[in-house]
Amino acid sequence: MMNKKGEGSSMMRLVMGFVLLAVIAVSLLFIWGKVTTGSWQFWNPFVGGETNVQARVLFCNQACNAGLEVDYCRLSNDELIFGKDDPRNGKHSCKDLESYSVGLKSVPCPNFNCAVKGITCEALNEKDCSDSENNCEIKWVGKLTVERYQAEAENNLETRDFKSVEIRTGDVTDDADKTKNFISPADNVIRYCVQLVPMGEVPVEEVPVEGITD
């Protein structure tokens, strides 16, 4: 009887071991899939927030080695997080990351030049704000001015000029436009491509004039 009980316990432990190994294998496959697609976010204590940039760099290296030019040159599906409140946060192609190579374990891919005409900040304005109903403007604005606009909007100041300020730098895919204004501006003034929605004019009520009839 003791032998049968011992055999049953051994068999149970063996089954549980197989189940545990299966769970670990599935978890590793899930994590690897997230890493290789660049959508897994890691905690980085040095930047004070979550960052998924290095995972995207891994994806870019694989795309380069496999000759996948379309994947290398297209914008990331998810927003890339360089760090808390980092102005570089946004959607970027692997080609964009070549400009941010400092501190990243990646090298530029010499096989692709991604010679597709990118979107400038001005083009974003024509695309998203040309309709008068949108009542917005997208343009390059100096960093300090943007921060002032944001503070005024967040504090809901009555004297503010804009009711919303949205940074759109991550949507600019024209390398020349971004380099000129954001990455390495010639005058050392970093600018953000921002979408500004003005407060608008307060409608003036018509006051009837006495003594005048229709």
Secondary structure in CASP SS format (residue, H / E / C, confidence):
PFRMAT SS
TARGET T0000
AUTHOR 0000-0000-0000
METHOD secondary structure of the structure
MODEL  1
M C 1.00
M H 1.00
N H 1.00
K H 1.00
K H 1.00
G H 1.00
E H 1.00
G H 1.00
S H 1.00
S H 1.00
M H 1.00
M H 1.00
R H 1.00
L H 1.00
V H 1.00
M H 1.00
G H 1.00
F H 1.00
V H 1.00
L H 1.00
L H 1.00
A H 1.00
V H 1.00
I H 1.00
A H 1.00
V H 1.00
S H 1.00
L H 1.00
L H 1.00
F H 1.00
I H 1.00
W H 1.00
G H 1.00
K H 1.00
V H 1.00
T H 1.00
T H 1.00
G C 1.00
S C 1.00
W C 1.00
Q C 1.00
F E 1.00
W E 1.00
N E 1.00
P C 1.00
F C 1.00
V C 1.00
G C 1.00
G E 1.00
E E 1.00
T E 1.00
N C 1.00
V H 1.00
Q H 1.00
A H 1.00
R H 1.00
V H 1.00
L H 1.00
F H 1.00
C H 1.00
N H 1.00
Q H 1.00
A H 1.00
C H 1.00
N H 1.00
A H 1.00
G C 1.00
L C 1.00
E H 1.00
V H 1.00
D H 1.00
Y H 1.00
C H 1.00
R C 1.00
L C 1.00
S C 1.00
N C 1.00
D C 1.00
E C 1.00
L E 1.00
I C 1.00
F C 1.00
G C 1.00
K C 1.00
D C 1.00
D C 1.00
P C 1.00
R C 1.00
N C 1.00
G E 1.00
K C 1.00
H C 1.00
S C 1.00
C H 1.00
K H 1.00
D H 1.00
L H 1.00
E H 1.00
S H 1.00
Y H 1.00
S C 1.00
V C 1.00
G C 1.00
L C 1.00
K C 1.00
S C 1.00
V C 1.00
P C 1.00
C C 1.00
P C 1.00
N C 1.00
F C 1.00
N C 1.00
C C 1.00
A C 1.00
V C 1.00
K C 1.00
G C 1.00
I C 1.00
T C 1.00
C H 1.00
E H 1.00
A H 1.00
L H 1.00
N H 1.00
E H 1.00
K H 1.00
D H 1.00
C C 1.00
S C 1.00
D C 1.00
S C 1.00
E C 1.00
N C 1.00
N C 1.00
C C 1.00
E E 1.00
I E 1.00
K E 1.00
W E 1.00
V E 1.00
G E 1.00
K H 1.00
L H 1.00
T H 1.00
V H 1.00
E H 1.00
R H 1.00
Y H 1.00
Q H 1.00
A H 1.00
E H 1.00
A H 1.00
E H 1.00
N C 1.00
N C 1.00
L C 1.00
E C 1.00
T C 1.00
R C 1.00
D C 1.00
F E 1.00
K E 1.00
S E 1.00
V E 1.00
E E 1.00
I E 1.00
R C 1.00
T H 1.00
G H 1.00
D H 1.00
V C 1.00
T C 1.00
D C 1.00
D H 1.00
A H 1.00
D H 1.00
K H 1.00
T H 1.00
K H 1.00
N H 1.00
F H 1.00
I H 1.00
S C 1.00
P C 1.00
A C 1.00
D C 1.00
N C 1.00
V C 1.00
I C 1.00
R E 1.00
Y E 1.00
C E 1.00
V E 1.00
Q E 1.00
L E 1.00
V E 1.00
P E 1.00
M C 1.00
G C 1.00
E C 1.00
V C 1.00
P C 1.00
V C 1.00
E C 1.00
E C 1.00
V C 1.00
P C 1.00
V C 1.00
E C 1.00
G C 1.00
I C 1.00
T C 1.00
D C 1.00
END
